[in-house]
Amino acid sequence: MYSFVQHNGLLINNNFLRMLQDAGLADYEKLKFHEDTDLIKKTRFRSVIRLDIQGRPFFLKRHFRPLRERLQSLIPLTAKEDAGNEWSNMLLLDRLGIRTMVPVAFGEESSLGMPSFSLTLTEGLSDAVKLKPYIMRNFAMPLSPDSIIRKRELIRRMAAFVRDFHNKGFNHQDMYLGHLFYRESDSSIFVTDIQRVHQRSSIRKLDRIKDLAQLCYSAMTTGVISRTDLMRFAYDYFQCRKLGRQEKGLIRSILWKAGRISRHDKKLRASRKEKGQQAGAA
C-alpha cells in the first residue's frame, strides 16, 4: 500500500517526495508547464513525456478536457478516461494484486466545477520490457527445447494474468502486447496505459471478447505466436482440459473480432502510406 501527502497542488507518493523536491518538480505548476523535451506521444487532448530524475525514468501524462467532454462526464454512468481515472486505477489494481505502474504524483484543476486539466507522474518500469518485442526477440524459429519450455510457460503466465484481470471485473479496451510488460527476473507481468480501464462487478461478454481479440491480433502480428500457441492460451485462460460449447463460441467471436481489427489496421496503414506519398509528391 502507498501513502501520499498533499504538496503544492499535488498528491505525492511519500516515497518520492524528497526526490521531486530535489529535482524542483514537487509542484503542480512545474509539472503542468514542463517542457516537452522528451516527447513520447501528443494528441490534441493528451501528451506523454519522459523525465529522467536522478538517473531513473518517469513518465508525465497530461490530459486536457474540452468543455464538450466535461459536459458529457455529467451524464450518469459515462466512463471517465482521464488522468484521474488512471490514478484511481493504479491504486485499485495495486490493492487487488495486479501489477501496474507505480503512482508518483497526481494533480487536477477544475473549471465550472468540472475537471478541466489533470496529470499523473509515474515511475517507469525500468526492470521490465514490453512483451511484444520480448516475444519476437526470444522465440523466433527455430526454437531450442529450452526456448519451447520458456515460451509455453510465458503463455501460461499471460493467460493467468489476463484471467485474473477479467475475473476481478476489469476490462482494458486496449489489451495489446505493447501495453503489457514482462520482468524476466521473477516472471511478473505488468499492465500499463490504464486510463481507459474500468471495473464492474463482473466483466461483460463484449468487453471480454474485445480485450482477448486485441491480444490475439497483437500476438499474431509478432510472427512467432502460432495457432497452437493461441489454443494453449485458451485452455489456460478458461482453465479447462476440453473446450465446451460456451468456450468455443467465445473463441469464434474473438477470432472474428481479431479479423476485424486486422482489416481495420491494414486500411489505416494503407491510408497513412498514401497520404505520405502524396505529401512527398507535393
N, C-alpha and C positions, 0 to 999 in steps of 0.2 A: 504494500500500500504506500502511496505517496502522501507527503504533507506539503501544503502550499502556504504562501504568505502574500498578502496584498502589498504591492510596492510600486509607486509611481505609475499608477494606472494599469498595472499588470498583475495577474495572478501567476506567481512564480514558484516552481518546484524548489523547495528548500535546498535540495542537493546542488542546485545550480545558481543560487542567489549570489554567492561570492564571486563565482566565475563571471557572471554577467556584469556585476558591479565593476570588476577589474577591467572588463572589456568596454565599459561605458555603454552597455546595452540593456541595463536594468531599468528601462524607461519606455513607456508606450510610444511616445512621440519619436524616439530614436529608432525604434523598430518600424513604425509606420512609414517614416520617410527615409529609411535606409536605402542607399543607392543600390541599383540592380547591377552590381559589379560582376556577379557570377550567376547570370540568369539561367534557370533551368527551363521554365515554361512561363508563357504570358498570354492571357486572353484579355478580352475587354473587361472582365469582371474578376479575374484571378491571376495572381503571379506567384511563382515559386523561385526562390533564390537560395543558393548555398552560401553558408557562412563558415569560416574556419575560426574557431575560438580555442586558443591555447593548443593548437595542433589537432583539434578534434572537429569532425564535420557536424554541422547543424543545418536544418532546413527551415526557412521562414516562408510561410504561406500567408498571403494577404488576400482577403475577399472584400470586394465592393458590391453592395446590394443596391441595385437601382430601385426607384420608387415602385415600379410595377411588381418586382419580386417581393418587396416589403409588404405591399398590399395583399399579394397572394398568400403570404405567410399568415395572414389573419383568418384565412379560411380554415375551419376545423378539419383536422386530420391531414392537412397539407404537410408533406415531408420536407423537413429542413435539410439543406445541403450546403452549409457554410462552415466557417471555422469553429463556430460554437458547437455544431453537430459533430465535427471531427474531434474536438476536445472532449466532449462528453463520451464519445465512442472509445477514445483511448482509455479513459478511466474505467468505463464499463467493461471493456474487453479484458483489461488487466485484472479487474476484480473477479472475472469469471474464468481466469486461467488461460486466456487466448493471447498469445504473444503478438505485440504490435510495436509501434514507435514509442519512444519514451517522451512523455509530455514535459516540456521545459517551461514555457510561458504562454499565457493567453491574454488577449486584450480585445475590448469591444467598445464601440461607441454607437449611440442611437440618435435618430432624427425622427421627430414626430412620434416619439415613444416606441420606435421600432429599430432593431439593429440595422445600421447602415454600412458599417465597416468593422471587420474583425480580422484578427490574425492569430496564428499559432506558431510557436517555435518548438521544434522537436530535435532530438539528438539523432544523428544519422546512425544507421546500423552498420558501423564500421567493421564489425566482425562477421557480417553476413553478406551474401551476394544474391542477386536476382536469380530466381530459379530457371528462367528460360536460358540465359547464356550458360549457366552451370550445367544444365542437362545437355545442351548442344556440345559443350566442351568435353564432358566426361563420358558421354555414352554414344559417340559416333561409332559406326560399324567399321571394322569388325570388333566385337566385344570379347574380352577375355572372360574366363569363368568367374573371376573375382568381380569384374565390372557388371556381369549379368546379375550377380547376387546383390550388389550395391544398388543397381537400377531398380530391381524388384522391391528392395527394402525402402527406397525413396518413394516409389509409387504407393506402397502400403502406408507410409507416413503421411503422404499427401492426402490420401483417401481418409485417413483417420482425422486429420486436421480439418478438412472441409466438412466431414460428417459432424464433428463436434461443433463447428461454427454454425451449421444449419440446425442441429439438434437444440442449440441454445436460442433458436429463433431469429438468427441473423441472416440477412441477405446483403450481398456486397454491391451488386449491379455492375461491377467492373472486375469480375473474377478472372483476370488474365494472369498468365505466369509472370508478367512484368510487375505485378502488384504483390507477388509472393516472394519472400526472401528465405534463404536457407543458410543455416550456420552449421558447417560441417563438423566442428569440434564436438557438438553434442546432439547433432541431427535435429535441431529445432527449426521450425517453420514459423515465419512471421507474416502478418498481413498488413499492407500499407494502403495509402490512398483511401481512407475510410470516411471521408466527408459525406459520401452518399450511402453509407451503411445504415440500415435501420433494423430494429428489433421488434418482433411481435411475440405473442405467447407461443406461437408456432409458425414456422416458415410456410408461406403459401406455395402451392404446387407450381404456379407460373414463375415465382421467384427462384425456386429450386432449379427448375429447368433452365432459366436464363443464366444463373451462375454456372451450372455444370456445362452448358453449351459453350459459354465463353471460355471456360477452362479447357474443354475438349478441343475447340478450334485452335486455341493458343498452343496446346500440346502438339496438335497435328502439324503446325507450322514450324516446329523445331526440326522436322525431318528425321528424327530419331525415335519418336514415340510411335509404336505400331498399333494396329487394331487389337492385337493380343494384349498389349500393354494397357490399352483403354479398358478391355474387358477385365483385366486383373484389378484395375482401379474400381470398376463397377462392383465386382464381388466383394472387395474390401469396404467400399462405401456403404453398400447395402447389408454387409455382414451376413452373407449367405453363401452356401455351397452350390445352390441351384437357384437360378432366377425364376421367379414366379411371374404370373400374368401382369401384376402391377408393375414390377421392376422392368419387365420387357417393354411395357407401354411407355414408361418414363424414358427408357433408353431410346426408343424410336423418336419420341418428342425432342429429346436432347440432340440427337443426330440431325433431325430436321432443322432445328434452330441453329445448330452449328453450321449447317449448309447455307442458311440464310445469311449468317454473319460473314461467311467466306465470300459469297457473291457480292454482298454489300461492300466488303473490303476491297475486292477486285475492282469494282466500279469506282470507288473512291480513289484508289491508286491510279487508275487509268485517267480519271478526270484531272488529277493533280499533274500527271505526266503531260497531258495535252495542254494544260494551262502553262506549264513550264516551257514547253516547246513554242507556244505562241508568244510568250514573253521573250524568249531567246530570239525569235524571228523579228520581233519588233525592235 
